[in-house]
Amino acid sequence: MFGRLTARSERRARDRAAARAQEFAARMAEDAPPGIDIQSGPEGISLSGRGIVRRFALDPALRWLSAEARR
């Protein structure tokens, strides 16, 4: 009995975490600078784009996005 309850709770928690990650990625995408793609997946939220490492160092908007993600 507790095995089914635990499995159900774990499944619901994973589903809710995935939904929250997608919501957060969508909010981040609204504020992202042009040319930056933000995706949510099983590993978490990823940012990609041409020259993203260099742009991260130079573009305060990207640093702001990562600071917001840590909150």
N, C-alpha and C positions, 0 to 999 in steps of 0.2 A: 504494500500500500504506500509506504513512504517513498519507495523507489519511483513509482509513477508520479507522485507529487513533486519529488525533487527534479525529475526529468522535465516535467511540465514547467516548473518554476525557472529552471535553467534555460529552457527554450524561449520562454517569454522574456527573460532578462536579455538574452542575446538579440531577440527581435527588437526589443525596445532600444537597446544600445545602437543597433544598426540604424534604426529610424532617427535617433537623435544625432548620429554622426552625419546622416544625409541632410538633416535640417541645418546643422551647423555648417556643412560644406556649402549648402545653397546660400546661406547668409554671407559666408566669406566670399563666395563668387560674386555677389552683388557689389562688394567693395574692392574687389581685386583689380589691379591695374590691367590695362589692355595687354593681351598676349599671354596671360597667365591662366592656365587651366587648373581648376580645382576639382578633384574627384574623391568620392568616398567609396571605400572598398573594405574587404574583410581585414586588411592590415591597418586600416585607419584612414586618415585624410591625407591626400598627397597633392602637392603643388608641382606643376610642370610648365615648361615653356622655354623658348629659346633664350639661352644665356642666363638661366635663372640664378645660378650661383653668383655671377657677376652682378646681376640686377639686385639680388638680395643685399649685397654689400652697399650698393649705391642708391637704391630706391627705398625711401622711408616708408612708403605704403606697404611694401612687402614685410618689412620689419614689424610694422604695426599689426599686420595680420597674424604673424607668428606670436606676437606678444598677447594678442587677444585669445589665441588658441590655448595658451598656457593658463588662462584664468579658470 
